[in-house]
């Protein structure tokens, strides 16, 4: 390398660095009404003067329309807001952003993002929300929250809940638990842990309900015994335990209540079972209360052990060949067990013998027996 080349190289290098930084700053500087389209697949962009196919990245301006043809696309907006689009989803860049049709994931950090579709505004105040526009408008908040405004009617939708607007102005009175598909990529990303936890809690609930007699599983004393944290709660009494709720349902809900710290005991109890009664699975209920998977499952597994010991204590022991769970409180003496086993066995042998005798005596006299 010559001395002149050595002298020029630092200047060239500096220019390259400056140009790169300026280009990077320019790329990040989106003005209101502008957007940056990043396509993973293929999208159709229509401007005021032409229509063309886009692969990769392109800057969008007010009035530009985008339809995803193949794959997915993301639309970056100013103020740290963005949209993700799936195949067949279509938007128009304007204020507010217009979702013509399809499925979009809207994210906002500091500044609210408004998406208008079918004469309904969905305002994502923070977090991530899914907006579906088809026969109806469905807006569900994975996290944070959103507001639905349609024909002057407004509803706030907190995280893990959704609102469905079948037509403009028909806003529901209150939000319901967010709907999800376990195989959906967005649902798995934001709700995967809750989905898996819900399945585990449902299994434990059914198992517990199957081993507890209904009379035992509907009293406050029983749950104080198996879940000791409830013994220190004055608000927990027999009226708190709903008689028509299965013992397994009460157990899982009560475990979430005692591990949550969101409000007083009565408020937590009402929130947990109210959300469950609205249709939320237990995984969503636990996530809504900020209760983690490991301590919750550990606590319920301890309860299952306590329940087994507790049931085996006060009533007389029951043998392995005893009848169903309702017979447990009766506590008959052990000698009553053999007749219960012998009687059905004897009846079975009798009914087995009779068909054989009847079958032999009916058709054989006229056909087979005389020839022999």
N, C-alpha and C positions, 0 to 999 in steps of 0.2 A: 504493500500500500504506500502511495506517495504521501509527502507532507501535506500537499494541497487537499488530497482526499481525506487525510486525517483531520485537517482543519474544517472541512465542509461537513463531515459526518455528524458532529454534534449538533450543528444547526439543523440539518435535515431531520435528525432524530427528534429534536425539540419540536420542529414543525409538525412532524407526524403525531407526536404525543398530543400537542395542542389541538390539532385537527380532529383527532380521535375523541378527545374530551368534549370538544364543541359538538361534534356529531352525536355523541352520546347524550349530551344535555338536550340537544335539539330533539332527539328521539323521545326523550322523556317528557318534553314540554308539550302537553296537549291543551289546546284552548277549549273553552266551552263551545259545544256544538261539533267538536271533532272527536274522532275515535281512531284506534289502531286495531285493525283486523289481523288476527294470526290464525291461519287455516291449517289444520292437520287433515288434509284430504283435498276437497275441492269445493269452492263456493262461487255463487253467481252474484256479481255486484252490478247494480243498475244505478247510473248517475242521471243527471238531467239531460245529458247528451248521448250516452251510449251504455251498452251492457257488455260485460266481459267476465271471463272466468278467472278466478284468483287461486293461486297456490302459494303458500308462504304468507308474507306480510304485506299489508297495504294500509295507507292512511285513508281514513274516511272523513267526509265532510257532511255538513247539514243537508239533509234530503237524500243522501245515499241509502239505497236499499240493499240488504244482504239476505241471501237464501243459501243455506248449507245443502249442498248436493250430495257429497260423500264425506264420511268421517265426522269430525267435530271442528268447532272454531271458537275462539275467544275474542271478545271485544273489550279492549282496554279503554277506559274513559278517564277524564280528569279527576283530580281529588281522590285518587286511590280507590276507584270504583271499577267494577268489571262485570262482564256477562260471559257465561259459557253457553254455547249453542250446540244442539244435536242436529242430526240429519232431518231435513224438511223444516227446521225452524227458520223463521224469517223475521227480520227487524227492519225498522227505518230509523236512521240517525236523526233525531230531532229532540226538542225539549218539551215535554218529557219523552224519553225513549219509547218507541212504539214497537210492541211485540204483535206482529200480525197473526202468527200462528205458531204452534209448536211448544217446545219444552226448553226452559232456560234456567240457569243457575245464576242468581244475582247476588253480588257481594259488595258490601259497603263497609268502610272502616271508620272514617271520621265524618264524612258528608253523606247525607241520605241519598239514595238512588231511587228514582221514581220510574216505574215501568207501566205504561198505559196499554191496555188490551180490552177489547169488547166493551168500551165505555166504562171501564173500571180502572182506577189507579191503585197500583200496589207500591207502597212506599217502604222500601227496605231501610230501616233506620240504622241498623248495624248488624253485623254477622252475615250469615249466608242463608238465602231463602230460595226455594224452588217455585217457579211460576209456570203453570201449564195452561195454555189457551187452546181449547178445542170446542166441544159442545157447551162447556161451562168453564169458568175461570177458577182454578184451584191455586191458592197461595199458601205455602207451608214454610214455617221458619225452622231450619235446622238448629240455628243458634241466634242469639240476639233477639230480634223481633221485627215485626212489620205492621203496617197499618193498611187496611183496605178501605177505599173510598169509592162508592158507586152511587151515582144519582143522589148525592147529598147524604147518604147513609155511611157511617164510618164505624169501623171495628178495629180494635187493637188485638194483634195476634202475638202472644209471647212465644219464646222458643219451644220447640217440640210440639207445636200445635199448628192447625191450619184452618182456613175458611174456604168454603166453596160458594161461589156466586153463580147460580144457574142462568141468570139473566140480569141485566143492569137494574140496580136498585134493590134486588132481593138478597140483601146481606144478612147472614144469620145473626141470631141474638148473641151468640157466644162461640168462641172457637172450640174445636174438638181436637183430640190427639192426631198428630200428623200421620198420614197413611204412608206406607212404604212397601217396597218389594225387596226381599232379602237378596235377590240377584242383581238389583240395579246398582250401577257403579256409584252414583251420587249417594244413594241411600247407604250403601256399604261404607263409603268414606266417612260420612258424618254420623251414622247410627249403627255401624257394625258391632261395636261393643255392646250397645243396648240390645240389639237383635239377638246376639248370642246369649247374653245374660238372661233375657226374657225366656228363652227356651229352657235354660237350666233351672230357673226359678219355677217354671210351670211344671217340670218333672218332679221337683221336690214338693211342690204344693200337692200334686196328685198322690204322691207316695205317702205324705203325712196324713192326708184326708182318709186314705184307705186303711190306716191302722188305728185311728182314733174314733172311739164310739161317739156318735152325735151328741149324746147327753153330756159327755165330758168336754168336747171341743167347743161348747157354746157358753162357757162360764169364764168370768174374769179370774176366778181362783185357779183354774187350770193353767191359763196363760201366764199368770204370775209365777206359777211353779216351774214352768218350762222356760220362761223368758224372764229371769230375775229382775232385769232393769225395769220391768213394768211395776214391780212391787213398790217402788219409790215414787210412783206417779199417782197423786190423789185423784186426778181426773179419770183414771182408768177404773171402771166399775162394770158391773154386769150389763148396764144399759149401753155401754160403749161397744160391746161385742154383739154384732147383729146375728140373730139366731138363724136366719136363712142364708148366711154366708158360710161356706165350707170351712172346716178347721184349717185346711191348707192355705186358703185365701187369707184368713185372719192372721195366720202365722207369718206369711211373707210380708203382708202389709205392716204388721206390728214390728217386724224386724227392721224394715226400712224406716219406720217412725223413730225407733229408739236410736238408730245410727245417724239420723239427720239432725242438723242443728238450725234448721230454717224456721224459726218461730217457736211459740210455746207448744206444749204437747198437744193440746186440743186443736190448734191450728194445723200442726203437722198431720195429725190423724185425719182431719177433714180433707186436707189437700191430697194426701196419699190415696185414700179410698174414693174421694170424689173423682180424681183423675182416672183411677182404675175403673170406676163405674161408667165413666164416659167412653170407655173402650180402649184405653191405653194398656199395652202389655206391661208386665212387671219390669222389664228392662228399661222402658221409657220412664216409668214411675221412679225407679231408682236414680236414673240420670237426672230427672227433673228435681230430685231432692239432693243431688250432689253426693249420693252414696256410691262408693266404689265397689267393684265386683268382689274382690278378695275378702274384705271384712264381712260383707253381707253373706256370702256363701259360707264362710267359717261360722258365723253366728247361727245360721239356720241349721248347719250340720250338728252343732252343739245341741241345739234345741231338739233335733230328731233323737239324739242319744238320751237327753233328759226325759223326753216324752216316753220312750221305751221303758226306762227305769221307773218312771212315775206310774205308768199304767200297770206295771208288774208288781208295785208295792201294795197299795191299799186293798185291791180286790184279791180274792183267793187266786192261786196260780191256775192257769188253764193249760191243759195238755195239748200236744201237737195235733191231735185228732179232733179238737173241739170244733164247734160250729162257727158261724160267722160272728163278726165283731159285736152285734147287739147282745149276744149271750154272755159277754164278759161281765157286766155288772151283776148278773144274777148269782154267780158264784155257787153252783151246786156242788155237793161233796163229790170227791173223786169216784166213789163206787157207782155213780150214775152213768159214768162213761161207757163201761162194757156193754150194757144193754143197747145204747145208742149205736154202737158199732155192729153188734150181733144182729139186731133186728133187720136193718137194711140188707145185710149179707144173706140172711135166711130167705127173705122175700125174693131176692134176686135169683137164688137157686130154685125156688118154687116156680117162678114164672118161666125160668129157662126149661124146666122139665116138662111143664104142661104143653107148650107148643110142640115138643117132639112127640108126645103120646097122641096128640090130636092129628098131627100130620100123618102118622103111621096108620091110623084107624079109618080115615075117610076114603081115599081113592083106591086103596090096595085090595080090598075083598073081592071086587068084581073083575079085576084085571090081572094082577100079578100073582097073588098068593095061591089061588087054586091051581095054576099051572105048575107051581113048585111042589 
